């Protein structure tokens, strides 16, 4: 949770309510239990993909870490919501 805050994720995402981005519980509902769910979330939070926000494209910021264990912890946190 601290890494999510440090990385600025909570500016656009909340645990249970939609902000500019989807709530973590909605992300979990979409990906939890799917064979590629953790990989999809990992890719989203580590590769700076382009996303649509209010009809315009912008870069999705990556986590402020390259540590695999920290990335896995964040993915587990998001999918456990």
C-alpha positions as CSV (number, residue, x, y, z in Angstrom):
1,X,0.0,0.0,0.0
2,X,2.9,2.4,0.8
3,X,4.4,1.7,-2.6
4,X,1.1,2.5,-4.3
5,X,1.0,5.9,-2.5
6,X,4.7,6.6,-3.2
7,X,4.2,5.8,-6.9
8,X,1.2,8.1,-7.2
9,X,-1.3,5.4,-7.9
10,X,-3.8,6.7,-5.3
11,X,-4.1,9.9,-7.2
12,X,-6.2,8.1,-9.8
13,X,-7.2,4.9,-8.1
14,X,-8.9,4.0,-4.8
15,X,-9.6,0.6,-3.2
16,X,-13.4,0.6,-3.5
17,X,-14.5,3.7,-5.4
18,X,-13.8,4.9,-9.0
19,X,-11.7,8.0,-9.3
20,X,-10.1,8.9,-12.6
21,X,-9.1,5.2,-12.9
22,X,-10.9,2.1,-11.9
23,X,-11.2,1.0,-8.2
24,X,-8.8,-1.7,-7.2
25,X,-11.8,-3.9,-6.3
26,X,-13.0,-3.6,-9.9
27,X,-9.6,-4.5,-11.2
28,X,-9.6,-7.5,-8.9
29,X,-13.1,-8.5,-10.1
30,X,-11.9,-8.4,-13.7
31,X,-8.6,-10.3,-13.3
32,X,-8.8,-12.4,-10.1
33,X,-8.8,-16.2,-10.8
34,X,-7.9,-15.8,-14.5
35,X,-4.8,-17.6,-15.7
36,X,-3.2,-14.4,-17.1
37,X,-4.7,-12.0,-14.5
38,X,-1.6,-11.4,-12.4
39,X,0.4,-11.0,-15.6
40,X,-2.0,-8.5,-17.0
41,X,-2.0,-6.4,-13.8
42,X,1.8,-6.6,-13.7
43,X,2.1,-5.4,-17.2
44,X,-0.2,-2.5,-16.6
45,X,1.7,-1.3,-13.5
46,X,5.3,-1.8,-14.9
47,X,5.3,-0.9,-18.6
48,X,3.8,2.6,-18.9
49,X,1.1,1.6,-21.4
50,X,-1.1,4.1,-23.1
51,X,-4.6,4.3,-21.6
52,X,-7.8,6.2,-22.4
53,X,-8.9,8.8,-19.8
54,X,-12.0,10.9,-20.6
55,X,-11.6,10.0,-24.3
56,X,-7.9,11.0,-24.6
57,X,-4.8,8.8,-24.6
58,X,-2.2,9.2,-21.9
59,X,0.7,7.2,-20.4
60,X,-0.1,5.1,-17.3
61,X,2.7,5.7,-14.8
62,X,4.7,2.7,-13.7
63,X,5.4,1.7,-10.1
64,X,8.4,3.5,-8.7
65,X,10.4,0.2,-8.2
66,X,12.1,-2.4,-10.3
67,X,12.1,-4.9,-7.4
68,X,10.3,-8.1,-8.5
69,X,9.2,-8.9,-4.9
70,X,7.7,-5.4,-4.4
71,X,5.9,-5.6,-7.8
72,X,4.4,-9.1,-6.9
73,X,3.3,-7.7,-3.5
74,X,1.4,-4.8,-5.2
75,X,-0.2,-7.1,-7.7
76,X,-1.3,-9.4,-4.8
77,X,-2.6,-6.4,-2.9
78,X,-4.7,-5.2,-5.9
79,X,-6.0,-8.7,-6.7
80,X,-7.0,-9.3,-3.1
81,X,-9.4,-6.3,-2.9
